Amino acid sequence: MAKKITNLLILLPLGIVLIVFCVANRQVVTLAFNPFRPEDQVLSLSAPFFVFIFIALIIGILVGSAATWLNQGRYRKRARTEAKEAVRWQAEADRHKNRAEEIVGQLPSR
């Protein structure tokens, strides 16, 4: 239920704003990749302005996600190391418990 409310309150207005943005920026613009000859058609791309904005947004999200993932690598490595150590300690505790049960089982009854 909370997810539906979140979708309605956040995603619906965001979608409406994006649609209005796209309709308002339909003019075709040319993106030139050759700084010395901007009129060169080989290294240029023509598309509606909102396409370039969306591409820049997607690239920004991907670069930000990659930077975050790389920055958190040390924490993931630490979590893996500690998980292996926890498994090792648990196995050792189980061995000691089994050994103690064997010793208690070998004691003479009173």
N, C-alpha and C positions, 0 to 999 in steps of 0.2 A: 504494500500500500504506500509506504514512504517513497519507494522508487518511482511509482506512478506520479506522486505529487511532485517529486523532484523533476521528473521529465516535463511535467506540465508547466511548472513555475520557472524553470531555467531553460530547458532545451527548446520549448515552443517559442518564447520570445526571441531567443538567439537565432532560431531558424527564420523567423519573420524578419529580423534585422538583416540577416545574410541575404535573403531574397530581395529585400528593398535595395541593399547595397549592389547586388548584381544588376538589377534593373536600372539603377541610376548610373552605373559605370559600364555601359555597353559599347562606348566608343572604342573603335579599333585604334590601338597605339602600336608603334613599332619599337621593339627592343633591339638596339644595335650592339653587337659584341665587338665591333672593330672601332676603336676610338679614333683612328686616323682617317678612316673613310666611313662615316656613319651611313652614307647612302648606299653602301655595298649591300646588295641583296643576299649574298652568300652567307654572311654572318649576321643576319638579322631575322627577327621573328615578329610577325604581326598577329595580334590576337586582341580580344576585348580586354580592357584594363583589369577587370576583376579576376581574370584568369592569372595574370601575373601576381596579383595580390595573394590569391589562394596558393599559388606555387611557392611564393616566399613564405607564407604561413606554414605550409607543410614542411618545407625545408628547415625552417626554424624549429618546429616541433621535433623533427628527426634529429637535428644536431643537438638540441637541448636534452633529448632522451639519451642519446649516445654519451654525452658528457656526464650526465647523472649516473648512467650505468658504469662508465669507466671510473668515476670518482668513488663509487660505492664498492669497488672490487675488493678493497682490503677488508671490508666488513663481511662480504660473502666468504672470503677466504678464512677469516677468523671463525665464522659460523660453521664452516665445513670442518675445520680443525677441532673445534670444541665438540661437535657432534661425534666425530670419530673417537675423541678422548672419552666422551660420555659412554659410548658403546663399550669401549675397552674397560672402563671402570665398572660398568654394570656386569660385564662378563666376569671380571675378577670377583666382584661381590657375590655373584651366583656360585662361583667355584668355592669360595670360603663358606658360604651357607651350606652347600652340599657336603663339604668336608666336615663341618660342624655337626650336621645331621648324622653322618656316618659315625663320628666319634661318640655322639650321644647314643646311637643305636648299639654300639659295642660295649657300653658300660653295663656292668652286672645289675640286675634288678634287685631291690631290697625287699 
